[in-house]
Every structure is written in structure tokens, then in C-alpha cells.
Amino acid sequence: MPFGFGLPALTPLRRAVVPLCFLGSLLVEALQWAFGTGVPQVEDVLLNTLGAALGYALFRAKFASP
């Protein structure tokens, strides 16, 4: 949720926040697989993306202009 809420405040690409968080999470999991550190799991990607979407929804609810 922190990235979904904080990233839109830092970038003008607000609609790209959730896809960027998805790609970032996917990158972390791919690096875990490539280097053998940690356990890469599809659930991590899904839950991180869901958290980013919820954080972005909160950002829009708080800062969206009426």
C-alpha cells in the first residue's frame, strides 16, 4: 500500500502506478529466482499489486478533486 499511496504524489504518471508496482514486484520475484535468494511466489506478486491498487484507491479518494 505505501507505493500505491506515495508514488502518485511523486510522479505525474498517476495512472501507471499500479502497472509499475506490478512490474516492480515481478522484477523482485524474478531476481529472487535468478539469484536463488528467497522463495519467489506468484502470490507475492498478486498481493503486492493488490496492495498498490488499494493504496492508489485511497490516494484518489483523499486527493481527487471533486
Gaussian input, Z-matrix of N, CA and C with variables (Angstrom, degrees):
# hf/3-21g

backbone

0 1
 N
 C     1     B1
 C     2     B2     1     A1
 N     3     B3     2     A2     1     D1
 C     4     B4     3     A3     2     D2
 C     5     B5     4     A4     3     D3
 N     6     B6     5     A5     4     D4
 C     7     B7     6     A6     5     D5
 C     8     B8     7     A7     6     D6
 N     9     B9     8     A8     7     D7
 C    10    B10     9     A9     8     D8
 C    11    B11    10    A10     9     D9
 N    12    B12    11    A11    10    D10
 C    13    B13    12    A12    11    D11
 C    14    B14    13    A13    12    D12
 N    15    B15    14    A14    13    D13
 C    16    B16    15    A15    14    D14
 C    17    B17    16    A16    15    D15
 N    18    B18    17    A17    16    D16
 C    19    B19    18    A18    17    D17
 C    20    B20    19    A19    18    D18
 N    21    B21    20    A20    19    D19
 C    22    B22    21    A21    20    D20
 C    23    B23    22    A22    21    D21
 N    24    B24    23    A23    22    D22
 C    25    B25    24    A24    23    D23
 C    26    B26    25    A25    24    D24
 N    27    B27    26    A26    25    D25
 C    28    B28    27    A27    26    D26
 C    29    B29    28    A28    27    D27
 N    30    B30    29    A29    28    D28
 C    31    B31    30    A30    29    D29
 C    32    B32    31    A31    30    D30
 N    33    B33    32    A32    31    D31
 C    34    B34    33    A33    32    D32
 C    35    B35    34    A34    33    D33
 N    36    B36    35    A35    34    D34
 C    37    B37    36    A36    35    D35
 C    38    B38    37    A37    36    D36
 N    39    B39    38    A38    37    D37
 C    40    B40    39    A39    38    D38
 C    41    B41    40    A40    39    D39
 N    42    B42    41    A41    40    D40
 C    43    B43    42    A42    41    D41
 C    44    B44    43    A43    42    D42
 N    45    B45    44    A44    43    D43
 C    46    B46    45    A45    44    D44
 C    47    B47    46    A46    45    D45
 N    48    B48    47    A47    46    D46
 C    49    B49    48    A48    47    D47
 C    50    B50    49    A49    48    D48
 N    51    B51    50    A50    49    D49
 C    52    B52    51    A51    50    D50
 C    53    B53    52    A52    51    D51
 N    54    B54    53    A53    52    D52
 C    55    B55    54    A54    53    D53
 C    56    B56    55    A55    54    D54
 N    57    B57    56    A56    55    D55
 C    58    B58    57    A57    56    D56
 C    59    B59    58    A58    57    D57
 N    60    B60    59    A59    58    D58
 C    61    B61    60    A60    59    D59
 C    62    B62    61    A61    60    D60
 N    63    B63    62    A62    61    D61
 C    64    B64    63    A63    62    D62
 C    65    B65    64    A64    63    D63
 N    66    B66    65    A65    64    D64
 C    67    B67    66    A66    65    D65
 C    68    B68    67    A67    66    D66
 N    69    B69    68    A68    67    D67
 C    70    B70    69    A69    68    D68
 C    71    B71    70    A70    69    D69
 N    72    B72    71    A71    70    D70
 C    73    B73    72    A72    71    D71
 C    74    B74    73    A73    72    D72
 N    75    B75    74    A74    73    D73
 C    76    B76    75    A75    74    D74
 C    77    B77    76    A76    75    D75
 N    78    B78    77    A77    76    D76
 C    79    B79    78    A78    77    D77
 C    80    B80    79    A79    78    D78
 N    81    B81    80    A80    79    D79
 C    82    B82    81    A81    80    D80
 C    83    B83    82    A82    81    D81
 N    84    B84    83    A83    82    D82
 C    85    B85    84    A84    83    D83
 C    86    B86    85    A85    84    D84
 N    87    B87    86    A86    85    D85
 C    88    B88    87    A87    86    D86
 C    89    B89    88    A88    87    D87
 N    90    B90    89    A89    88    D88
 C    91    B91    90    A90    89    D89
 C    92    B92    91    A91    90    D90
 N    93    B93    92    A92    91    D91
 C    94    B94    93    A93    92    D92
 C    95    B95    94    A94    93    D93
 N    96    B96    95    A95    94    D94
 C    97    B97    96    A96    95    D95
 C    98    B98    97    A97    96    D96
 N    99    B99    98    A98    97    D97
 C   100   B100    99    A99    98    D98
 C   101   B101   100   A100    99    D99
 N   102   B102   101   A101   100   D100
 C   103   B103   102   A102   101   D101
 C   104   B104   103   A103   102   D102
 N   105   B105   104   A104   103   D103
 C   106   B106   105   A105   104   D104
 C   107   B107   106   A106   105   D105
 N   108   B108   107   A107   106   D106
 C   109   B109   108   A108   107   D107
 C   110   B110   109   A109   108   D108
 N   111   B111   110   A110   109   D109
 C   112   B112   111   A111   110   D110
 C   113   B113   112   A112   111   D111
 N   114   B114   113   A113   112   D112
 C   115   B115   114   A114   113   D113
 C   116   B116   115   A115   114   D114
 N   117   B117   116   A116   115   D115
 C   118   B118   117   A117   116   D116
 C   119   B119   118   A118   117   D117
 N   120   B120   119   A119   118   D118
 C   121   B121   120   A120   119   D119
 C   122   B122   121   A121   120   D120
 N   123   B123   122   A122   121   D121
 C   124   B124   123   A123   122   D122
 C   125   B125   124   A124   123   D123
 N   126   B126   125   A125   124   D124
 C   127   B127   126   A126   125   D125
 C   128   B128   127   A127   126   D126
 N   129   B129   128   A128   127   D127
 C   130   B130   129   A129   128   D128
 C   131   B131   130   A130   129   D129
 N   132   B132   131   A131   130   D130
 C   133   B133   132   A132   131   D131
 C   134   B134   133   A133   132   D132
 N   135   B135   134   A134   133   D133
 C   136   B136   135   A135   134   D134
 C   137   B137   136   A136   135   D135
 N   138   B138   137   A137   136   D136
 C   139   B139   138   A138   137   D137
 C   140   B140   139   A139   138   D138
 N   141   B141   140   A140   139   D139
 C   142   B142   141   A141   140   D140
 C   143   B143   142   A142   141   D141
 N   144   B144   143   A143   142   D142
 C   145   B145   144   A144   143   D143
 C   146   B146   145   A145   144   D144
 N   147   B147   146   A146   145   D145
 C   148   B148   147   A147   146   D146
 C   149   B149   148   A148   147   D147
 N   150   B150   149   A149   148   D148
 C   151   B151   150   A150   149   D149
 C   152   B152   151   A151   150   D150
 N   153   B153   152   A152   151   D151
 C   154   B154   153   A153   152   D152
 C   155   B155   154   A154   153   D153
 N   156   B156   155   A155   154   D154
 C   157   B157   156   A156   155   D155
 C   158   B158   157   A157   156   D156
 N   159   B159   158   A158   157   D157
 C   160   B160   159   A159   158   D158
 C   161   B161   160   A160   159   D159
 N   162   B162   161   A161   160   D160
 C   163   B163   162   A162   161   D161
 C   164   B164   163   A163   162   D162
 N   165   B165   164   A164   163   D163
 C   166   B166   165   A165   164   D164
 C   167   B167   166   A166   165   D165
 N   168   B168   167   A167   166   D166
 C   169   B169   168   A168   167   D167
 C   170   B170   169   A169   168   D168
 N   171   B171   170   A170   169   D169
 C   172   B172   171   A171   170   D170
 C   173   B173   172   A172   171   D171
 N   174   B174   173   A173   172   D172
 C   175   B175   174   A174   173   D173
 C   176   B176   175   A175   174   D174
 N   177   B177   176   A176   175   D175
 C   178   B178   177   A177   176   D176
 C   179   B179   178   A178   177   D177
 N   180   B180   179   A179   178   D178
 C   181   B181   180   A180   179   D179
 C   182   B182   181   A181   180   D180
 N   183   B183   182   A182   181   D181
 C   184   B184   183   A183   182   D182
 C   185   B185   184   A184   183   D183
 N   186   B186   185   A185   184   D184
 C   187   B187   186   A186   185   D185
 C   188   B188   187   A187   186   D186
 N   189   B189   188   A188   187   D187
 C   190   B190   189   A189   188   D188
 C   191   B191   190   A190   189   D189
 N   192   B192   191   A191   190   D190
 C   193   B193   192   A192   191   D191
 C   194   B194   193   A193   192   D192
 N   195   B195   194   A194   193   D193
 C   196   B196   195   A195   194   D194
 C   197   B197   196   A196   195   D195

   B1=1.4380
   B2=1.5186
   B3=1.3235
   B4=1.4626
   B5=1.5301
   B6=1.3252
   B7=1.4628
   B8=1.5198
   B9=1.3059
   B10=1.4592
   B11=1.5161
   B12=1.3338
   B13=1.4580
   B14=1.5287
   B15=1.3204
   B16=1.4668
   B17=1.5114
   B18=1.3157
   B19=1.4618
   B20=1.5256
   B21=1.3313
   B22=1.4712
   B23=1.5331
   B24=1.3188
   B25=1.4631
   B26=1.5217
   B27=1.3189
   B28=1.4608
   B29=1.5206
   B30=1.3051
   B31=1.4583
   B32=1.5304
   B33=1.3160
   B34=1.4678
   B35=1.5294
   B36=1.3144
   B37=1.4627
   B38=1.5239
   B39=1.3071
   B40=1.4644
   B41=1.5097
   B42=1.3114
   B43=1.4647
   B44=1.5249
   B45=1.3125
   B46=1.4593
   B47=1.5243
   B48=1.3168
   B49=1.4628
   B50=1.5241
   B51=1.3177
   B52=1.4647
   B53=1.5286
   B54=1.3513
   B55=1.4685
   B56=1.5280
   B57=1.3298
   B58=1.4671
   B59=1.5272
   B60=1.3082
   B61=1.4672
   B62=1.5237
   B63=1.3260
   B64=1.4627
   B65=1.5254
   B66=1.3254
   B67=1.4676
   B68=1.5282
   B69=1.3225
   B70=1.4608
   B71=1.5182
   B72=1.3143
   B73=1.4585
   B74=1.5297
   B75=1.3173
   B76=1.4653
   B77=1.5257
   B78=1.3198
   B79=1.4625
   B80=1.5287
   B81=1.3151
   B82=1.4736
   B83=1.5206
   B84=1.3216
   B85=1.4699
   B86=1.5270
   B87=1.3214
   B88=1.4626
   B89=1.5306
   B90=1.3223
   B91=1.4648
   B92=1.5265
   B93=1.3217
   B94=1.4659
   B95=1.5242
   B96=1.3118
   B97=1.4617
   B98=1.5283
   B99=1.3331
   B100=1.4665
   B101=1.5269
   B102=1.3257
   B103=1.4600
   B104=1.5295
   B105=1.3212
   B106=1.4600
   B107=1.5137
   B108=1.3147
   B109=1.4656
   B110=1.5135
   B111=1.2874
   B112=1.4565
   B113=1.5156
   B114=1.3024
   B115=1.4581
   B116=1.5207
   B117=1.3308
   B118=1.4640
   B119=1.5253
   B120=1.3281
   B121=1.4605
   B122=1.5237
   B123=1.3194
   B124=1.4587
   B125=1.5265
   B126=1.3338
   B127=1.4589
   B128=1.5201
   B129=1.3379
   B130=1.4568
   B131=1.5234
   B132=1.3177
   B133=1.4629
   B134=1.5320
   B135=1.3214
   B136=1.4630
   B137=1.5273
   B138=1.3200
   B139=1.4629
   B140=1.5272
   B141=1.3265
   B142=1.4625
   B143=1.5230
   B144=1.3243
   B145=1.4663
   B146=1.5263
   B147=1.3252
   B148=1.4610
   B149=1.5249
   B150=1.3098
   B151=1.4625
   B152=1.5154
   B153=1.3300
   B154=1.4666
   B155=1.5180
   B156=1.3284
   B157=1.4611
   B158=1.5345
   B159=1.3268
   B160=1.4655
   B161=1.5300
   B162=1.3158
   B163=1.4618
   B164=1.5141
   B165=1.3280
   B166=1.4683
   B167=1.5286
   B168=1.3282
   B169=1.4697
   B170=1.5286
   B171=1.3262
   B172=1.4562
   B173=1.5276
   B174=1.3231
   B175=1.4673
   B176=1.5170
   B177=1.3335
   B178=1.4698
   B179=1.5249
   B180=1.3266
   B181=1.4562
   B182=1.5311
   B183=1.3156
   B184=1.4618
   B185=1.5269
   B186=1.3426
   B187=1.4562
   B188=1.5305
   B189=1.3025
   B190=1.4693
   B191=1.5326
   B192=1.3073
   B193=1.4613
   B194=1.5317
   B195=1.3177
   B196=1.4731
   B197=1.5083
   A1=112.96
   A2=119.82
   A3=118.35
   A4=113.10
   A5=117.14
   A6=118.66
   A7=110.83
   A8=117.82
   A9=121.26
   A10=112.66
   A11=116.75
   A12=120.74
   A13=111.70
   A14=117.25
   A15=120.62
   A16=115.06
   A17=117.37
   A18=120.84
   A19=113.54
   A20=120.15
   A21=118.76
   A22=113.02
   A23=117.19
   A24=119.90
   A25=111.31
   A26=117.46
   A27=121.42
   A28=114.35
   A29=118.32
   A30=120.71
   A31=110.84
   A32=116.76
   A33=119.12
   A34=112.34
   A35=117.92
   A36=122.26
   A37=110.59
   A38=116.34
   A39=120.48
   A40=113.09
   A41=117.97
   A42=119.66
   A43=112.09
   A44=117.57
   A45=121.13
   A46=112.63
   A47=117.93
   A48=121.08
   A49=111.67
   A50=118.05
   A51=120.61
   A52=111.05
   A53=120.00
   A54=118.36
   A55=112.98
   A56=117.78
   A57=119.98
   A58=111.16
   A59=117.05
   A60=120.11
   A61=110.73
   A62=116.77
   A63=120.39
   A64=110.52
   A65=116.46
   A66=119.97
   A67=111.67
   A68=117.00
   A69=120.11
   A70=111.90
   A71=116.53
   A72=120.87
   A73=110.84
   A74=115.28
   A75=120.06
   A76=110.70
   A77=116.77
   A78=121.17
   A79=111.05
   A80=116.82
   A81=120.25
   A82=110.39
   A83=116.79
   A84=120.01
   A85=111.10
   A86=117.82
   A87=120.82
   A88=110.90
   A89=116.94
   A90=120.15
   A91=111.43
   A92=116.81
   A93=119.60
   A94=110.29
   A95=116.24
   A96=120.28
   A97=110.72
   A98=116.85
   A99=121.24
   A100=112.17
   A101=117.08
   A102=120.16
   A103=113.32
   A104=116.95
   A105=120.01
   A106=113.64
   A107=117.12
   A108=120.66
   A109=108.63
   A110=117.90
   A111=120.80
   A112=111.17
   A113=115.36
   A114=121.89
   A115=107.80
   A116=118.29
   A117=119.47
   A118=110.90
   A119=115.98
   A120=120.76
   A121=109.94
   A122=115.07
   A123=121.12
   A124=110.07
   A125=116.47
   A126=120.44
   A127=111.45
   A128=117.46
   A129=120.44
   A130=110.83
   A131=116.69
   A132=120.84
   A133=109.61
   A134=116.40
   A135=120.11
   A136=112.21
   A137=116.86
   A138=119.87
   A139=111.65
   A140=118.23
   A141=120.23
   A142=110.62
   A143=117.20
   A144=120.71
   A145=110.62
   A146=117.01
   A147=120.73
   A148=110.81
   A149=116.98
   A150=120.81
   A151=112.00
   A152=116.66
   A153=120.34
   A154=110.77
   A155=117.31
   A156=120.94
   A157=110.82
   A158=117.12
   A159=120.17
   A160=111.33
   A161=116.45
   A162=120.02
   A163=111.90
   A164=116.90
   A165=121.03
   A166=110.37
   A167=117.19
   A168=120.52
   A169=110.54
   A170=117.13
   A171=120.46
   A172=111.55
   A173=116.22
   A174=120.43
   A175=110.32
   A176=116.29
   A177=119.81
   A178=111.54
   A179=117.08
   A180=120.17
   A181=110.72
   A182=116.43
   A183=120.81
   A184=112.13
   A185=117.55
   A186=120.55
   A187=114.15
   A188=118.47
   A189=119.94
   A190=108.90
   A191=115.21
   A192=118.76
   A193=109.35
   A194=117.92
   A195=121.16
   A196=112.86
   D1=-32.11
   D2=-178.31
   D3=-60.95
   D4=-39.83
   D5=179.67
   D6=-69.10
   D7=-39.50
   D8=179.29
   D9=-65.43
   D10=-29.96
   D11=-180.00
   D12=-89.77
   D13=-39.19
   D14=-174.24
   D15=-87.05
   D16=-34.03
   D17=-176.73
   D18=-62.94
   D19=-38.14
   D20=178.13
   D21=-63.12
   D22=-25.78
   D23=178.32
   D24=-74.50
   D25=-20.37
   D26=-176.48
   D27=-99.79
   D28=-16.25
   D29=-174.84
   D30=-131.79
   D31=146.04
   D32=176.06
   D33=-77.29
   D34=-9.00
   D35=-179.65
   D36=-87.43
   D37=60.77
   D38=-173.15
   D39=-63.89
   D40=-35.75
   D41=-178.54
   D42=-73.48
   D43=-13.49
   D44=-179.06
   D45=-95.69
   D46=5.80
   D47=-175.25
   D48=-64.03
   D49=-49.41
   D50=-177.22
   D51=-65.98
   D52=-46.15
   D53=175.84
   D54=-61.71
   D55=-36.11
   D56=177.45
   D57=-65.80
   D58=-39.70
   D59=177.32
   D60=-66.41
   D61=-38.23
   D62=175.80
   D63=-60.69
   D64=-48.43
   D65=-179.43
   D66=-64.95
   D67=-37.85
   D68=177.72
   D69=-64.27
   D70=-42.53
   D71=178.17
   D72=-65.89
   D73=-41.11
   D74=177.63
   D75=-62.60
   D76=-39.18
   D77=178.15
   D78=-63.40
   D79=-43.70
   D80=179.12
   D81=-61.68
   D82=-44.38
   D83=179.68
   D84=-65.92
   D85=-38.53
   D86=178.01
   D87=-65.69
   D88=-38.31
   D89=177.11
   D90=-67.61
   D91=-36.65
   D92=175.32
   D93=-61.58
   D94=-41.70
   D95=179.82
   D96=-68.05
   D97=-44.77
   D98=-176.27
   D99=-65.21
   D100=-39.65
   D101=-175.84
   D102=-98.55
   D103=-3.84
   D104=177.15
   D105=70.77
   D106=24.18
   D107=177.54
   D108=-105.51
   D109=126.33
   D110=-178.76
   D111=77.50
   D112=-173.11
   D113=-179.02
   D114=-122.64
   D115=108.10
   D116=178.58
   D117=-70.71
   D118=131.90
   D119=-178.27
   D120=-137.41
   D121=139.98
   D122=178.05
   D123=-64.28
   D124=-34.24
   D125=-179.64
   D126=-60.07
   D127=-35.53
   D128=178.52
   D129=-61.96
   D130=-42.88
   D131=179.87
   D132=-64.18
   D133=-45.81
   D134=-179.09
   D135=-63.93
   D136=-45.83
   D137=-177.82
   D138=-70.78
   D139=-35.87
   D140=175.99
   D141=-65.18
   D142=-39.97
   D143=178.29
   D144=-67.22
   D145=-40.79
   D146=176.64
   D147=-62.11
   D148=-42.21
   D149=177.55
   D150=-62.79
   D151=-40.55
   D152=177.07
   D153=-64.19
   D154=-40.68
   D155=179.05
   D156=-64.89
   D157=-40.90
   D158=177.64
   D159=-66.35
   D160=-41.91
   D161=176.87
   D162=-62.49
   D163=-39.89
   D164=178.03
   D165=-66.94
   D166=-38.49
   D167=177.06
   D168=-62.77
   D169=-40.55
   D170=176.48
   D171=-65.14
   D172=-39.93
   D173=177.45
   D174=-60.98
   D175=-45.82
   D176=-179.58
   D177=-66.04
   D178=-37.23
   D179=179.78
   D180=-67.60
   D181=-34.77
   D182=-176.89
   D183=-82.02
   D184=-40.37
   D185=-170.16
   D186=-115.10
   D187=5.29
   D188=179.36
   D189=-72.61
   D190=138.37
   D191=178.53
   D192=-79.59
   D193=139.17
   D194=-176.61
   D195=-69.99

